Amino acid sequence: MRLLHTMLRVGNLQRSIEFYTKVLGMRLLRSSENTEYKYSLAFVGYSDESQGAVIELTYNWGVESYEMGTAFGHIALGVDNVAATCEQIRKAGGNITREAGPVKGGSTIIAFVEDPDGYKIELIENKQASQALGH
C-alpha cells in the first residue's frame, strides 16, 4: 500500500488552484468535471502521482464554504529554509499564521500557512524533518 492523495473540499476551485500552484509552487497535475453529480476535481502536487502523494481539491458546485471541524489538523511540507519560504509565500499573497521558529518544547523549525479555505499547512525544515522521521 501507499498513500495516494488527501482530499480537501474547497469553496472556489480556481482560487485554490492558484494558491497551491502560485503560492506553494505545486503543479496542476489533472482536473475533471462531473456534470451529472455537479462537482469538479483538481489534483495538485510537486511530482507526478506515481512518485508521491498529492492533494485532491474537490469543488461541489454551489457550495462556497465548509465547517472546519476539529478532527483534521494540517498538511505538512518539507522545505529547505522555513523563514525564507515564509517570505516567499508572503510575497506571493499567502497567509502566514505562525512565523518560523522552534516547535513548542523542541528545536525543529516550523511555521504555519493557511490556504484560502482555512486549511493549515505546516512547513518543516527539511534537515529536521528527515531527522524526525529517523533518516
N, C-alpha and C positions, 0 to 999 in steps of 0.2 A: 504494500500500500504506500501511497504518497499523498501529501497534501496538494490539492489541485487549485482551489481558489477560496476566497472569502467573499460572500455576497453582502453588499450594502444597499439598502433601499434609499434612493435619492429623490429629492423634490424637483430637480431640474437637471436633466441628463447632460445637456451641453455645458452648463456651469460646472458640473462635477468633472466632466472630461477635461475641461480647460484647467481646473485645479490640479488634477492628478498628472496631466501631461506638461503644462506650462510652469506650474509652481513646484511640483515634486519631481519633474523630469522623467516620468514614465512614458511609455508609448501606448497609443491606442492599438490594441492587437486585433480586435474584431468587434463588430457590432451587428445587431439584428433587431427586427421589429416583429411582433406578433399581433397582427390586426384583429384576429379573432378574439384573443384574450386581453387585448389592449395593454401591452407592456413593451418596453424596449430594453435591450441589454447592451452594455459596452464592457469589454474586458480590457483592463489596463495592467501594465507591468513593466519591469525593467528588462525582461528577456522573454523569449518565446515560452508558451505554456509547457512545452515539452522539457524545458530547462528548469523551471521553478514555479512556485505558487504565484498566482495573480489575484487581482481584485475584480469581481464582477459587480458592476454598477447596474442596478435594476431600477427602472423608472416605470411605475404603474401609472398609466395615463390619468391625469386629472388629480393625482394626489401630490400636494405641494409640500407636505412635511409629515414627519413621523414622531411618535413619542420615543424618546431615547431609552427609557427603562433603566434598570440598574444592573442588569446581568452583563452586558457587553462592556469590556474595558477599553482596549485600544489595539491598534495595529502597530507593530514595531519595525523600524527600518534601521539598518546598519549604515553609518556614514563615517567618512574618514575624519571629519572635524565638525563636531556638533555646533560650535559657536559660528563658524564660517557658513555652515549650512543654514543656520537660523537667519543669518544676514541675507543670504541669497533668497530664502523663502520670503522674508520680509520685503525685500526689494521687488519681488515678483507679485506682491499683494497678498501673501499668505498671513494668517493669524497665528502668531506665536503665543501660546498660553502659559508656557513655563520656559524661562530663559535657560540657556546652557549652564549646567552646574552639576555637582555631585548628587547622586541619588541620596535620599534621606537614609542615614545610617550606613553609608558606604562611600566608595570612591569612584564608581562608574559614572562617567559624564553622560548626562541625558538632557533632553529638552522635550517639550510637547508642542505640537502644532494641531490646529483644528481645521477640518475641511469645511466647505460651505454648508453642510448639513449638520455640523456639530460633532462629527466623529473625531475621536482623539487619535493622533498618530505620534508615537514616541520615537525620538531619534536617539540612537545609542552609538557611541563612538566605536568604530569597528574593532580596534585593538582590544577594547574592553568587552565588546560583545562576544568575540571569539573566546576570550578567557572565561567569560561567564558560562559559555557552552562547553567548556572543557577542552578546547582546541589549542 
